[in-house]
Amino acid sequence: MKLYHQVERVFNELRALGIAADDPIDVARLVAFDQYHYLGTEAVDEAVRRLGLNPALQVLEVGSGIGGPSRHLAHSCGCQMTALELQNDLHDTALQLTARCGLDGRVRHVCGNVLDGVTPGGYDALVSWLTFLHIPERPQLYARCFEALKPGGGIYVEDYFARGTLTDCEREILVREVFCEHVPDMDEYRAELRAAGFENLELIDMSEAWAVFVQERWSGFRAMRERNMRLHGAEIIDGLEEFYSAVVELFAGGNLGGIRFVANKPLQ
Ligand SMILES: C[S@@+](CC[C@H](N)C(=O)[O-])C[C@H]1O[C@@H](n2cnc3c(N)ncnc32)[C@H](O)[C@@H]1O
C-alpha cells in the first residue's frame, strides 16, 4: 500500500511554523497535521469518553499512521499507548515525532501487520481510525483484536460502511484511490463482531458529519492551493487534491457511509 506516504508534509508544515528539524515539538501544535482521519482530535476524545480511558490503562492503536491519535491520547489522558503501524516510513516518522514531543515514555511504536498478531490479553482497550477499511480479512482482524484485549476490555473503531449498494464505479474508486477492497454493511459488522465474541455492541452512523467534514477539507485545501504548492510542491498537492475530491464524491453519492462502533470483550 502506498497511501499516506508523503511523510515530508508534516515536516514542511512544522518548518512553516518556524520549528526546525530537530527542535522539540508541542504536541498541541502538531495535531493540526498528524491526524489522518475525520473530525480530528474530537474523534479521539470521543474514544476517551466511550472507553473511559485513563492513565492506568494499556491501549493499543491499530494502524497508527504517523502517530497522531496515540500521541494525543498519551498527552491528553495519560494512557500507555502501543501504536501499531504497517508501513515503515510512517512508523519511522511517528517514532521521530513522538520523541520530539517528549512522549516516548508513554507511546511505544511497533511496526507490523495486525493480522500477524499482537500480545494476547495485553490491552485494556483497543482503538482504530480509518484502518479496518484497508483490511478485507475481517474475521481474522476481529479475532486478533479480540485476542489482544483483556477480559472486559473495550474496542472503539471508526471506519467505512456500505450505506447503500456501492456502484462498480464507486468500488473502483475505493480500490484505486483509497486502497479499500471491502466495505461491509451495518448488518455484516454486527454479525462479524458477534461471531468474534464481542458484546455490548453500539454502532453509530457518522455519514452526515463525515460528508460535511470531507467536503470542507477539500474546499479548504483548494482555497490554500497556492500556499500549499509553495510549501509542499505539485506532486504532493495534486495527489492529495485527487484523493480528497474522490472521497468527497464517494460520501456525496450516499452509498458510502461512516461508522463508529464500540464493543466489549466479555468479562468471562
Ligand atoms: C487512514 S490511516 C490512519 C492513521 C491513524 N489511525 C490516524 O488516524 O492518524 C490508516 C493506517 O493504517 C495502516 N494499516 C493498514 N493496514 C494495516 C495493517 N494490516 N496493520 C497495521 N496497520 C495497517 C496504514 O498503513 C495507515 O497508516
The ligand as a MOL file (V3000), in Angstrom:
LIG
                    3D

  0  0  0     0  0            999 V3000
M  V30 BEGIN CTAB
M  V30 COUNTS 27 29 0 0 0
M  V30 BEGIN ATOM
M  V30 1 C -6.0180 6.4270 7.3900 0
M  V30 2 S -4.5220 5.9320 8.1280 0 CHG=1
M  V30 3 C -4.9660 6.3360 9.7920 0
M  V30 4 C -3.8010 6.5520 10.6920 0
M  V30 5 C -4.1760 6.9070 12.1210 0
M  V30 6 N -5.1500 5.9780 12.6470 0
M  V30 7 C -4.7330 8.3110 12.2000 0
M  V30 8 O -5.9550 8.4300 12.3370 0
M  V30 9 O -3.9760 9.2820 12.1090 0 CHG=-1
M  V30 10 C -4.5950 4.1230 8.1620 0
M  V30 11 C -3.2970 3.4890 8.5900 0
M  V30 12 O -3.4850 2.0880 8.7830 0
M  V30 13 C -2.2930 1.4250 8.4050 0
M  V30 14 N -2.6000 -0.0050 8.1710 0
M  V30 15 C -3.2790 -0.5280 7.1100 0
M  V30 16 N -3.3450 -1.8640 7.2070 0
M  V30 17 C -2.7050 -2.2060 8.3620 0
M  V30 18 C -2.4190 -3.4590 8.9990 0
M  V30 19 N -2.8220 -4.6150 8.4570 0
M  V30 20 N -1.7400 -3.4520 10.1770 0
M  V30 21 C -1.3280 -2.2620 10.7240 0
M  V30 22 N -1.5470 -1.0590 10.1450 0
M  V30 23 C -2.2380 -1.0180 8.9870 0
M  V30 24 C -1.8640 2.1870 7.1660 0
M  V30 25 O -0.5130 1.9510 6.8270 0
M  V30 26 C -2.1700 3.6180 7.5600 0
M  V30 27 O -1.0820 4.2560 8.1540 0
M  V30 END ATOM
M  V30 BEGIN BOND
M  V30 1 1 1 2
M  V30 2 1 2 3
M  V30 3 1 2 10
M  V30 4 1 3 4
M  V30 5 1 4 5
M  V30 6 1 5 6
M  V30 7 1 5 7
M  V30 8 2 7 8
M  V30 9 1 7 9
M  V30 10 1 10 11
M  V30 11 1 11 12
M  V30 12 1 11 26
M  V30 13 1 12 13
M  V30 14 1 13 14
M  V30 15 1 13 24
M  V30 16 1 14 15
M  V30 17 1 14 23
M  V30 18 2 15 16
M  V30 19 1 16 17
M  V30 20 1 17 18
M  V30 21 2 17 23
M  V30 22 1 18 19
M  V30 23 2 18 20
M  V30 24 1 20 21
M  V30 25 2 21 22
M  V30 26 1 22 23
M  V30 27 1 24 25
M  V30 28 1 24 26
M  V30 29 1 26 27
M  V30 END BOND
M  V30 END CTAB
M  END
